[in-house]
Amino acid sequence: MAVKLRPEWTALAVVGALALVLPVALLLPGRADKAPAAAPMRAPIGAGTMPVLARAYERPLFGTAEPAAAPSDAPQLVGIVGRLNVDAVALVKGSDGSTRTLRVGESADGWSLASLAIDAAFFTRGNERVRVPLPIEPGGGEAPPPAEPG
């Protein structure tokens, strides 16, 4: 009785034989192929123009290197009180010098408080959006020691 080989088994046998013979043939001594002559280097297409991806690597990783200064008429942030995204309010100094509290959505001097972060407040006016950081106190931001009575 003759055994009929299916085409899949035949293909598998051929591939298996090549897998065994080919590495041995390539590793035999005396098979030092000469490298082909190098083709002259040509300038790439569009040489002289910076690729779009390279421009992306030149930008700062997190936003701008220096934050843009808030407009002079934007409210000055004095402090943030409460829990962010729960009940936090911003203490702001207006153009008249008075200090007041603002909740998200409330306005002062035409600027609406859009959101609060741990170290800044974001105000909007029309299409403008500015980030007003908390002021940095000299000496690491620590409160001055209380004055001694006397």
DSSP file (Angstrom, degrees, kcal/mol; ACC not computed):
  #  RESIDUE AA STRUCTURE BP1 BP2  ACC     N-H-->O    O-->H-N    N-H-->O    O-->H-N    TCO  KAPPA ALPHA  PHI   PSI    X-CA   Y-CA   Z-CA
    1    1 A M              0   0    0      0, 0.0     2,-0.3     0, 0.0     0, 0.0   0.000 360.0 360.0 360.0 127.7    0.0    0.0    0.0
    2    2 A A        -     0   0    0      1,-0.0     2,-0.6     0, 0.0     0, 0.0  -0.653 360.0-132.7 -89.9 141.0    1.5    3.3   -1.1
    3    3 A V        -     0   0    0     -2,-0.3     2,-0.5     2,-0.0    -1,-0.0  -0.818  15.9-142.9 -95.2 126.1    1.3    6.3    1.2
    4    4 A K        -     0   0    0     -2,-0.6     2,-0.4     1,-0.0     0, 0.0  -0.765  12.1-142.1 -89.1 128.6    0.1    9.5   -0.4
    5    5 A L        -     0   0    0     -2,-0.5    -1,-0.0     2,-0.0    -2,-0.0  -0.740  13.0-133.3 -89.2 135.0    1.9   12.7    0.8
    6    6 A R     >  -     0   0    0     -2,-0.4     4,-1.7     1,-0.1     3,-0.4  -0.533  22.8-113.8 -81.2 155.0   -0.2   15.7    1.2
    7    7 A P  H  > S+     0   0    0      0, 0.0     4,-2.4     0, 0.0     5,-0.2   0.831 115.4  58.0 -59.6 -32.2    1.2   19.0   -0.3
    8    8 A E  H  > S+     0   0    0      1,-0.2     4,-2.2     2,-0.2     5,-0.1   0.909 106.4  47.7 -65.6 -39.8    1.5   20.5    3.2
    9    9 A W  H  > S+     0   0    0     -3,-0.4     4,-2.1     2,-0.2    -1,-0.2   0.865 111.1  51.4 -68.8 -35.8    3.8   17.7    4.4
   10   10 A T  H  X S+     0   0    0     -4,-1.7     4,-2.1     2,-0.2    -2,-0.2   0.934 111.2  46.8 -65.9 -45.9    5.9   18.0    1.3
   11   11 A A  H  X S+     0   0    0     -4,-2.4     4,-2.4     1,-0.2    -2,-0.2   0.902 112.0  51.4 -63.3 -40.5    6.3   21.7    1.8
   12   12 A L  H  X S+     0   0    0     -4,-2.2     4,-2.3     1,-0.2    -1,-0.2   0.882 109.2  50.4 -64.6 -38.6    7.1   21.2    5.4
   13   13 A A  H  X S+     0   0    0     -4,-2.1     4,-2.1     2,-0.2    -1,-0.2   0.893 111.3  48.4 -66.6 -39.9    9.8   18.6    4.6
   14   14 A V  H  X S+     0   0    0     -4,-2.1     4,-2.2     2,-0.2    -2,-0.2   0.925 113.2  46.6 -66.4 -45.3   11.5   20.9    2.0
   15   15 A V  H  X S+     0   0    0     -4,-2.4     4,-2.2     1,-0.2    -2,-0.2   0.902 111.8  51.7 -65.4 -40.4   11.5   23.9    4.4
   16   16 A G  H  X S+     0   0    0     -4,-2.3     4,-1.3     2,-0.2    -1,-0.2   0.900 109.2  49.9 -62.5 -41.3   12.9   21.7    7.2
   17   17 A A  H  X S+     0   0    0     -4,-2.1     4,-2.4     1,-0.2     3,-0.2   0.911 111.2  48.8 -64.3 -42.1   15.7   20.4    5.0
   18   18 A L  H  X S+     0   0    0     -4,-2.2     4,-2.4     1,-0.2    -1,-0.2   0.883 107.0  56.4 -64.0 -37.4   16.6   24.0    4.0
   19   19 A A  H  < S+     0   0    0     -4,-2.2    -1,-0.2     1,-0.2    -2,-0.2   0.818 114.0  39.9 -64.8 -29.9   16.6   25.0    7.7
   20   20 A L  H  X S+     0   0    0     -4,-1.3     4,-0.6    -3,-0.2    -2,-0.2   0.856 121.5  39.5 -85.2 -37.4   19.2   22.4    8.4
   21   21 A V  H  X S+     0   0    0     -4,-2.4     4,-2.4     2,-0.1     5,-0.2   0.881 105.0  62.8 -83.7 -40.5   21.4   22.7    5.4
   22   22 A L  H  X S+     0   0    0     -4,-2.4     4,-2.0    -5,-0.2     5,-0.2   0.899 102.7  47.1 -60.6 -47.8   21.5   26.4    4.8
   23   23 A P  H  > S+     0   0    0      0, 0.0     4,-1.4     0, 0.0    -1,-0.2   0.898 113.5  49.8 -62.1 -37.0   23.3   27.4    8.1
   24   24 A V  H  X S+     0   0    0     -4,-0.6     4,-0.6     1,-0.2    -2,-0.2   0.916 110.5  49.9 -66.2 -41.2   25.9   24.7    7.7
   25   25 A A  H >< S+     0   0    0     -4,-2.4     3,-0.6     1,-0.2    -1,-0.2   0.860 110.6  49.9 -65.6 -35.6   26.6   25.8    4.1
   26   26 A L  H 3< S+     0   0    0     -4,-2.0    -1,-0.2     1,-0.2    -2,-0.2   0.778 109.8  50.9 -74.5 -25.5   27.0   29.4    5.2
   27   27 A L  H 3< S+     0   0    0     -4,-1.4    -1,-0.2    -5,-0.2    -2,-0.2   0.467  80.3 117.8 -92.3  -1.4   29.4   28.5    8.0
   28   28 A L  S X< S-     0   0    0     -3,-0.6     3,-0.8    -4,-0.6    -3,-0.0  -0.399  72.6-107.6 -64.7 139.8   31.8   26.4    5.9
   29   29 A P  T 3  S+     0   0    0      0, 0.0    -1,-0.1     0, 0.0    -2,-0.0  -0.307 100.5  41.9 -67.1 154.2   35.3   27.8    5.7
   30   30 A G  T 3  S+     0   0    0     -3,-0.1     2,-0.1     1,-0.1    -2,-0.1   0.521  78.3 112.6  88.4   6.1   36.4   29.4    2.5
   31   31 A R    <   +     0   0    0     -3,-0.8     2,-1.4    -5,-0.1    -1,-0.1  -0.279  33.0 149.0-103.6  46.9   33.1   31.2    1.9
   32   32 A A        -     0   0    0     -2,-0.1     2,-0.2     2,-0.0     0, 0.0  -0.669  32.2-160.2 -83.4  95.3   34.6   34.7    2.3
   33   33 A D        -     0   0    0     -2,-1.4     2,-0.3     1,-0.1    -2,-0.1  -0.525  17.0-121.1 -74.8 142.0   32.4   36.7    0.0
   34   34 A K        -     0   0    0     -2,-0.2    -1,-0.1     1,-0.1     3,-0.1  -0.649  28.1-112.5 -82.9 140.1   33.8   40.0   -1.0
   35   35 A A        -     0   0    0     -2,-0.3     3,-0.1     1,-0.1    -1,-0.1  -0.469  37.6-106.8 -69.0 140.3   31.7   43.0   -0.1
   36   36 A P        -     0   0    0      0, 0.0    -1,-0.1     0, 0.0     3,-0.1  -0.322  44.9 -87.4 -65.9 152.7   30.2   44.8   -3.1
   37   37 A A        -     0   0    0      1,-0.1     2,-0.2    -3,-0.1    -3,-0.0  -0.359  50.1-108.7 -61.5 136.0   31.7   48.1   -4.1
   38   38 A A        -     0   0    0     -3,-0.1    -1,-0.1     1,-0.1     3,-0.1  -0.463  28.4-126.2 -71.5 135.0   30.1   50.9   -2.2
   39   39 A A        -     0   0    0     -2,-0.2    -1,-0.1     1,-0.1     3,-0.1  -0.518  37.4 -92.4 -75.9 147.8   27.9   53.2   -4.3
   40   40 A P        -     0   0    0      0, 0.0     2,-0.3     0, 0.0    -1,-0.1  -0.352  45.8-109.8 -62.4 140.6   28.7   56.9   -4.2
   41   41 A M        -     0   0    0     -3,-0.1     2,-0.3    -2,-0.0    -3,-0.0  -0.528  33.7-162.5 -74.4 132.5   26.7   58.7   -1.5
   42   42 A R        -     0   0    0     -2,-0.3     3,-0.1    -3,-0.1    -3,-0.0  -0.852  28.3-100.4-111.6 152.5   24.0   61.0   -2.8
   43   43 A A        -     0   0    0     -2,-0.3     3,-0.1     1,-0.1     4,-0.1  -0.463  47.1-106.7 -67.3 140.3   22.3   63.8   -0.8
   44   44 A P    >   -     0   0    0      0, 0.0     3,-1.5     0, 0.0     2,-0.1  -0.230  44.8 -82.8 -65.9 159.4   18.9   62.7    0.4
   45   45 A I  T 3  S+     0   0    0      1,-0.3    -3,-0.0    -3,-0.1     0, 0.0  -0.414 118.7  17.6 -62.0 133.3   15.8   64.1   -1.2
   46   46 A G  T >  S+     0   0    0      1,-0.2     3,-2.0    -2,-0.1    -1,-0.3   0.749  85.4 177.9  75.6  25.1   15.1   67.5    0.3
   47   47 A A  T <   +     0   0    0     -3,-1.5    -1,-0.2     1,-0.3     3,-0.1  -0.327  64.9  37.2 -60.3 141.7   18.5   67.9    1.8
   48   48 A G  T 3  S+     0   0    0      1,-0.3     2,-0.4     0, 0.0    -1,-0.3   0.145  96.7  97.0  99.7 -19.0   18.9   71.3    3.5
   49   49 A T  S <  S-     0   0    0     -3,-2.0    -1,-0.3     0, 0.0     0, 0.0  -0.854  77.6-121.3-103.2 142.1   15.3   71.2    4.8
   50   50 A M        -     0   0    0     -2,-0.4     5,-0.0    -3,-0.1    -3,-0.0  -0.653  28.8-118.9 -81.7 128.8   14.7   70.1    8.4
   51   51 A P     >  -     0   0    0      0, 0.0     4,-1.4     0, 0.0     3,-0.2  -0.277  22.7-115.8 -63.0 155.0   12.4   67.1    8.6
   52   52 A V  H  > S+     0   0    0      1,-0.2     4,-1.2     2,-0.2     3,-0.2   0.879 114.1  54.1 -61.4 -39.7    9.2   67.7   10.6
   53   53 A L  H  > S+     0   0    0      1,-0.2     4,-1.2     2,-0.2    -1,-0.2   0.866 102.9  56.3 -65.4 -36.4   10.1   65.1   13.2
   54   54 A A  H  > S+     0   0    0      1,-0.2     4,-0.8    -3,-0.2     3,-0.3   0.867 103.2  55.4 -64.7 -34.8   13.5   66.8   13.9
   55   55 A R  H >X S+     0   0    0     -4,-1.4     4,-0.7     1,-0.2     3,-0.6   0.849 101.8  58.1 -64.6 -33.0   11.6   70.1   14.6
   56   56 A A  H >< S+     0   0    0     -4,-1.2     3,-0.6     1,-0.2    -1,-0.2   0.854 102.0  54.4 -65.7 -33.9    9.6   68.3   17.3
   57   57 A Y  H 3< S+     0   0    0     -4,-1.2    -1,-0.2    -3,-0.3    -2,-0.2   0.707 101.6  59.4 -73.2 -19.2   12.8   67.3   19.1
   58   58 A E  H << S+     0   0    0     -4,-0.8    -1,-0.2    -3,-0.6    -2,-0.2   0.711  88.6  89.4 -81.2 -20.0   13.9   70.9   19.3
   59   59 A R  S << S-     0   0    0     -4,-0.7     5,-0.1    -3,-0.6     4,-0.0  -0.401  92.3 -95.3 -74.6 153.7   10.8   72.0   21.2
   60   60 A P        -     0   0    0      0, 0.0     3,-0.3     0, 0.0    -1,-0.1  -0.348  31.3-126.0 -63.7 151.7   10.8   71.9   25.0
   61   61 A L  S    S+     0   0    0      1,-0.3     2,-0.7    -3,-0.1     3,-0.1   0.916  97.9  36.9 -70.0 -44.9    9.3   68.7   26.5
   62   62 A F  S    S-     0   0    0      1,-0.1    -1,-0.3     2,-0.1     2,-0.0  -0.802 121.9 -69.4-114.6  89.7    6.7   70.3   28.7
   63   63 A G  S    S-     0   0    0     -2,-0.7     2,-0.2    -3,-0.3    -1,-0.1  -0.325  97.6 -10.0  68.8-145.7    5.2   73.4   27.2
   64   64 A T        -     0   0    0      1,-0.1    -2,-0.1    -5,-0.1    -5,-0.0  -0.513  60.8-123.9 -88.3 157.0    7.3   76.4   26.8
   65   65 A A  S    S+     0   0    0      1,-0.2    -1,-0.1    -2,-0.2    -4,-0.0   0.925 103.6  27.8 -65.6 -44.6   10.7   76.9   28.3
   66   66 A E  S    S-     0   0    0     -3,-0.0    -1,-0.2     3,-0.0     3,-0.1  -0.977  93.9-118.7-117.4 127.1    9.6   80.1   30.1
   67   67 A P        -     0   0    0      0, 0.0     2,-0.1     0, 0.0     3,-0.1  -0.376  36.1-105.5 -65.0 142.7    6.0   80.5   31.0
   68   68 A A        -     0   0    0      1,-0.1    63,-0.2    -2,-0.0     2,-0.2  -0.423  38.1-109.4 -67.3 139.9    4.4   83.5   29.3
   69   69 A A        -     0   0    0     -2,-0.1    -1,-0.1     1,-0.1     3,-0.1  -0.473  33.2-113.5 -71.4 140.4    3.9   86.4   31.6
   70   70 A A        -     0   0    0     -2,-0.2    -1,-0.1    61,-0.1    62,-0.0  -0.419  41.4 -92.0 -69.8 148.1    0.3   87.1   32.5
   71   71 A P    >   -     0   0    0      0, 0.0     3,-1.6     0, 0.0    -1,-0.1  -0.237  34.8-115.5 -58.4 152.9   -1.1   90.4   31.2
   72   72 A S  T 3  S+     0   0    0      1,-0.3    -2,-0.1    -3,-0.1     4,-0.1   0.747 114.0  55.2 -66.1 -23.1   -0.8   93.3   33.7
   73   73 A D  T 3  S+     0   0    0      2,-0.1    -1,-0.3     3,-0.0    22,-0.2   0.468  83.7 106.2 -90.9   0.5   -4.6   93.6   34.0
   74   74 A A  S <  S-     0   0    0     -3,-1.6    35,-0.1     1,-0.1    36,-0.0  -0.492  84.7 -95.1 -73.8 147.9   -5.1   89.9   35.0
   75   75 A P        -     0   0    0      0, 0.0     2,-0.4     0, 0.0    19,-0.2  -0.319  37.4-120.7 -62.1 146.3   -5.8   89.4   38.7
   76   76 A Q  E     -A   93   0A   0     17,-2.2    17,-2.8    -3,-0.1     2,-0.5  -0.765  22.2-128.9 -89.7 131.6   -2.8   88.5   40.9
   77   77 A L  E     +A   92   0A   0     -2,-0.4    15,-0.2    56,-0.4     3,-0.1  -0.694  30.4 172.5 -83.2 124.5   -3.0   85.2   42.7
   78   78 A V  E     -     0   0A   0     13,-3.6     2,-0.3    -2,-0.5    14,-0.2   0.786  61.2 -35.9 -98.3 -37.6   -2.4   85.5   46.4
   79   79 A G  E     -A   91   0A   0     12,-1.5    12,-3.3    55,-0.1     2,-0.4  -0.985  45.9-119.5-173.4 170.9   -3.2   82.0   47.5
   80   80 A I  E     -A   90   0A   0     -2,-0.3     2,-0.4    10,-0.2    10,-0.2  -0.999  27.1-170.0-128.3 129.6   -5.4   78.9   47.0
   81   81 A V  E     +A   89   0A   0      8,-2.6     8,-2.8    -2,-0.4     2,-0.2  -0.962  45.1  18.5-124.1 136.4   -7.5   77.6   49.9
   82   82 A G  S    S-     0   0    0     -2,-0.4     2,-0.5     6,-0.2     6,-0.2  -0.536  96.5 -40.4 107.3-171.7   -9.4   74.3   50.1
   83   83 A R    >>> -     0   0    0     -2,-0.2     3,-1.9     1,-0.0     4,-1.6  -0.834  62.3-113.1 -98.8 127.2   -9.3   71.0   48.2
   84   84 A L  T 345S+     0   0    0     -2,-0.5    33,-0.1     1,-0.3    -2,-0.0  -0.274  99.6  10.4 -58.8 142.9   -8.8   71.1   44.5
   85   85 A N  T 345S+     0   0    0      1,-0.2    -1,-0.3    31,-0.1    -2,-0.0   0.543 129.7  59.4  62.9  10.3  -11.8   69.9   42.4
   86   86 A V  T <45S-     0   0    0     -3,-1.9    -2,-0.2     0, 0.0    -1,-0.2   0.569 127.3 -26.6-124.0 -71.2  -13.9   69.9   45.6
   87   87 A D  T  <5S+     0   0    0     -4,-1.6    -3,-0.2     2,-0.1     2,-0.1   0.096  82.3 146.5-139.6  24.1  -14.2   73.2   47.3
   88   88 A A      < -     0   0    0     -5,-1.3    16,-0.4    -6,-0.2     2,-0.3  -0.358  23.3-171.0 -70.7 143.7  -11.1   75.2   46.5
   89   89 A V  E     -A   81   0A   0     -8,-2.8    -8,-2.6    14,-0.1     2,-0.4  -0.947  18.2-127.7-129.4 153.8  -11.2   79.0   46.1
   90   90 A A  E     -AB  80 102A   0     12,-2.7    12,-2.3    -2,-0.3     2,-0.7  -0.855  10.1-143.6-102.5 135.0   -8.6   81.4   44.8
   91   91 A L  E     +AB  79 101A   0    -12,-3.3   -13,-3.6    -2,-0.4   -12,-1.5  -0.885  32.5 178.8 -94.1 115.9   -7.5   84.4   46.8
   92   92 A V  E     -AB  77 100A   0      8,-2.8     8,-2.5    -2,-0.7     2,-0.6  -0.895  28.9-138.9-124.1 149.9   -6.9   87.1   44.2
   93   93 A K  E     -AB  76  99A   0    -17,-2.8   -17,-2.2    -2,-0.3     6,-0.2  -0.937  27.7-148.8-105.6 122.4   -5.9   90.8   44.3
   94   94 A G    >   -     0   0    0      4,-2.6     3,-1.5    -2,-0.6   -20,-0.1  -0.115  32.4 -91.3 -82.2-178.4   -7.8   92.9   41.9
   95   95 A S  T 3  S+     0   0    0      1,-0.3    -1,-0.1   -22,-0.2   -21,-0.0   0.753 125.4  57.4 -67.4 -23.9   -6.7   96.0   40.0
   96   96 A D  T 3  S-     0   0    0      2,-0.1    -1,-0.3     1,-0.0     3,-0.1   0.477 118.3-110.2 -86.1  -1.1   -8.1   98.2   42.9
   97   97 A G  S <  S+     0   0    0     -3,-1.5     2,-0.2     1,-0.3    -2,-0.1   0.316  75.6 130.6  93.6  -7.9   -5.8   96.5   45.4
   98   98 A S        -     0   0    0     -5,-0.1    -4,-2.6     1,-0.0     2,-0.4  -0.513  51.0-135.9 -81.1 149.7   -8.6   94.7   47.2
   99   99 A T  E     +B   93   0A   0     -6,-0.2     2,-0.3    -2,-0.2    -6,-0.2  -0.874  31.6 161.4-105.9 136.2   -8.3   90.9   47.9
  100  100 A R  E     -B   92   0A   0     -8,-2.5    -8,-2.8    -2,-0.4     2,-0.4  -0.941  35.9-108.4-145.8 167.3  -11.3   88.6   47.4
  101  101 A T  E     -B   91   0A   0     -2,-0.3     2,-0.4   -10,-0.2   -10,-0.2  -0.786  28.0-165.5-101.1 144.5  -12.1   85.0   46.9
  102  102 A L  E     -B   90   0A   0    -12,-2.3   -12,-2.7    -2,-0.4     2,-0.2  -0.994   7.2-153.9-129.2 134.7  -13.2   83.5   43.6
  103  103 A R    >   -     0   0    0     -2,-0.4     3,-2.3   -14,-0.2    10,-0.3  -0.646  49.3 -75.2 -93.6 162.5  -14.7   80.1   42.9
  104  104 A V  T 3  S+     0   0    0    -16,-0.4    10,-0.2     1,-0.3    -1,-0.1  -0.391 124.5  26.7 -59.1 128.9  -14.3   78.5   39.5
  105  105 A G  T 3  S+     0   0    0      8,-3.0    -1,-0.3     1,-0.4     2,-0.1   0.113  96.0 112.8 102.4 -19.9  -16.6   80.3   37.1
  106  106 A E    <   -     0   0    0     -3,-2.3     7,-2.9     7,-0.1    -1,-0.4  -0.453  56.8-135.7 -84.3 161.1  -16.6   83.6   39.0
  107  107 A S  E     -C  112   0B   0      5,-0.2     2,-0.3    -2,-0.1     5,-0.2  -0.826  19.7-176.3-121.7 155.0  -15.0   86.8   37.6
  108  108 A A  E >  S-C  111   0B   0      3,-2.6     3,-2.1    -2,-0.3    -6,-0.0  -0.946  78.4 -10.2-147.2 128.1  -12.8   89.6   38.7
  109  109 A D  T 3  S-     0   0    0     -2,-0.3     3,-0.1     1,-0.3    -2,-0.0   0.808 129.8 -53.4  54.9  34.6  -11.8   92.6   36.6
  110  110 A G  T 3  S+     0   0    0      1,-0.3     2,-0.5   -36,-0.0    -1,-0.3   0.381 115.4 114.2  85.1  -4.6  -13.3   90.9   33.4
  111  111 A W  E <   -C  108   0B   0     -3,-2.1    -3,-2.6   -38,-0.1     2,-0.4  -0.867  55.5-148.6-102.1 131.0  -11.3   87.7   33.9
  112  112 A S  E     -CD 107 124B   0     12,-3.1    12,-2.5    -2,-0.5     2,-0.7  -0.836  19.3-121.1-100.4 134.0  -13.1   84.5   34.7
  113  113 A L  E     + D   0 123B   0     -7,-2.9    -8,-3.0    -2,-0.4    10,-0.2  -0.634  34.0 176.3 -75.1 112.6  -11.5   81.8   36.9
  114  114 A A  E     -     0   0B   0      8,-3.0     2,-0.3    -2,-0.7     9,-0.2   0.891  57.3 -24.2 -86.9 -44.0  -11.5   78.8   34.6
  115  115 A S  E     - D   0 122B   0      7,-1.4     7,-2.8   -11,-0.1     2,-0.4  -0.984  53.6-126.9-163.0 166.4   -9.6   76.3   36.8
  116  116 A L  E     - D   0 121B   0     -2,-0.3     2,-0.2     5,-0.2     5,-0.2  -0.950  17.1-172.4-123.7 144.0   -7.2   75.9   39.7
  117  117 A A        -     0   0    0      3,-3.1     3,-0.3    -2,-0.4    -2,-0.0  -0.706  45.3 -94.7-120.5 177.2   -4.0   73.9   39.9
  118  118 A I  S    S+     0   0    0     -2,-0.2   -38,-0.1     1,-0.2     3,-0.1   0.781 123.1  18.6 -66.3 -25.0   -1.8   73.2   43.0
  119  119 A D  S    S+     0   0    0      1,-0.1    15,-2.6   -40,-0.0     2,-0.3   0.270 126.2  30.9-129.7  11.5    0.5   76.1   42.1
  120  120 A A  E     - E   0 133B   0     -3,-0.3    -3,-3.1    13,-0.3     2,-0.4  -0.987  59.0-131.5-161.6 165.5   -1.5   78.4   39.7
  121  121 A A  E     -DE 116 132B   0     11,-2.3    11,-3.3    -2,-0.3     2,-0.5  -0.961  19.1-141.8-123.7 145.8   -4.9   79.6   38.6
  122  122 A F  E     -DE 115 131B   0     -7,-2.8    -8,-3.0    -2,-0.4    -7,-1.4  -0.941  20.1-172.7-112.3 121.8   -6.1   79.7   35.0
  123  123 A F  E     -DE 113 130B   0      7,-2.2     7,-2.6    -2,-0.5     2,-0.4  -0.839   5.1-159.9-113.0 149.0   -8.2   82.8   33.9
  124  124 A T  E     +DE 112 129B   0    -12,-2.5   -12,-3.1    -2,-0.3     2,-0.3  -0.958  13.6 176.1-127.0 148.6  -10.0   83.4   30.7
  125  125 A R  E >  S- E   0 128B   0      3,-1.9     3,-2.1    -2,-0.4     2,-0.3  -0.829  70.8 -49.0-148.3 107.6  -11.2   86.5   29.0
  126  126 A G  T 3  S-     0   0    0     -2,-0.3    -1,-0.0     1,-0.3   -15,-0.0  -0.521 125.7 -18.3  64.2-123.5  -12.8   86.0   25.6
  127  127 A N  T 3  S+     0   0    0     -2,-0.3    -1,-0.3    -3,-0.1     2,-0.2   0.476 116.6 103.4 -91.9  -4.0  -10.3   83.9   23.6
  128  128 A E  E <   -E  125   0B   0     -3,-2.1    -3,-1.9     2,-0.0     2,-0.4  -0.573  46.7-176.0 -81.3 141.6   -7.4   84.7   26.0
  129  129 A R  E     -E  124   0B   0     -2,-0.2     2,-0.3    -5,-0.2    -5,-0.2  -0.978   7.5-179.1-136.3 123.3   -6.3   82.0   28.5
  130  130 A V  E     -E  123   0B   0     -7,-2.6    -7,-2.2    -2,-0.4     2,-0.6  -0.917  23.1-139.4-125.8 151.2   -3.6   82.9   31.0
  131  131 A R  E     -E  122   0B   0     -2,-0.3    -9,-0.2   -63,-0.2   -61,-0.1  -0.941  15.4-166.0-106.5 121.9   -1.9   81.0   33.8
  132  132 A V  E     -E  121   0B   0    -11,-3.3   -11,-2.3    -2,-0.6   -63,-0.1  -0.924  14.3-151.6-110.5 108.6   -1.2   83.0   36.9
  133  133 A P  E     -E  120   0B   0      0, 0.0   -56,-0.4     0, 0.0   -13,-0.3  -0.322  24.9 -97.2 -77.2 160.0    1.3   81.3   39.2
  134  134 A L        -     0   0    0    -15,-2.6   -56,-0.1     1,-0.1     2,-0.1  -0.510  51.3-100.6 -66.6 143.2    1.4   81.6   43.0
  135  135 A P        -     0   0    0      0, 0.0     2,-0.6     0, 0.0    -1,-0.1  -0.417  33.0-124.2 -67.9 144.6    4.1   84.1   43.9
  136  136 A I        -     0   0    0     -2,-0.1     3,-0.0    -3,-0.1     5,-0.0  -0.799  21.7-142.2 -92.6 123.9    7.3   82.6   45.1
  137  137 A E    >>  -     0   0    0     -2,-0.6     4,-0.8     1,-0.1     3,-0.6  -0.630  23.5-107.2 -84.3 141.7    8.4   83.8   48.5
  138  138 A P  T 34 S+     0   0    0      0, 0.0     4,-0.1     0, 0.0     3,-0.1  -0.403 101.9  38.5 -64.4 144.5   12.1   84.4   49.2
  139  139 A G  T >4 S-     0   0    0      1,-0.2     3,-0.6     2,-0.1    -2,-0.0   0.733 137.7 -55.8  87.9  23.9   13.7   81.8   51.4
  140  140 A G  T <4 S-     0   0    0     -3,-0.6    -1,-0.2     1,-0.2    -3,-0.0   0.581  89.9 -72.8  88.7   8.9   11.9   78.7   50.0
  141  141 A G  T 3< S+     0   0    0     -4,-0.8    -1,-0.2     1,-0.3     2,-0.2   0.567  87.3 145.5  84.9   7.0    8.3   79.8   50.5
  142  142 A E    <   -     0   0    0     -3,-0.6    -1,-0.3    -5,-0.1    -2,-0.0  -0.509  54.3-108.7 -79.7 149.1    8.3   79.4   54.3
  143  143 A A        -     0   0    0     -2,-0.2    -1,-0.1     1,-0.1    -4,-0.0  -0.468  39.8-103.1 -71.9 146.3    6.3   81.8   56.4
  144  144 A P        -     0   0    0      0, 0.0    -1,-0.1     0, 0.0     3,-0.1  -0.359  44.9 -94.8 -67.4 152.3    8.4   84.2   58.5
  145  145 A P        -     0   0    0      0, 0.0     3,-0.1     0, 0.0     2,-0.0  -0.342  48.6 -95.9 -65.8 149.2    8.7   83.4   62.2
  146  146 A P        -     0   0    0      0, 0.0     2,-0.2     0, 0.0    -3,-0.0  -0.349  42.5-107.0 -65.9 146.9    6.2   85.1   64.4
  147  147 A A        -     0   0    0     -3,-0.1     0, 0.0     1,-0.1     0, 0.0  -0.486  32.5-117.7 -73.9 142.7    7.4   88.3   66.1
  148  148 A E        -     0   0    0     -2,-0.2    -1,-0.1     1,-0.1     2,-0.1  -0.623  28.3-117.0 -81.9 136.7    8.1   88.1   69.8
  149  149 A P              0   0    0      0, 0.0    -1,-0.1     0, 0.0     0, 0.0  -0.400 360.0 360.0 -68.9 148.2    6.0   90.3   72.0
  150  150 A G              0   0    0     -2,-0.1    -2,-0.0     0, 0.0     0, 0.0   0.454 360.0 360.0 145.8 360.0    7.8   92.8   73.9
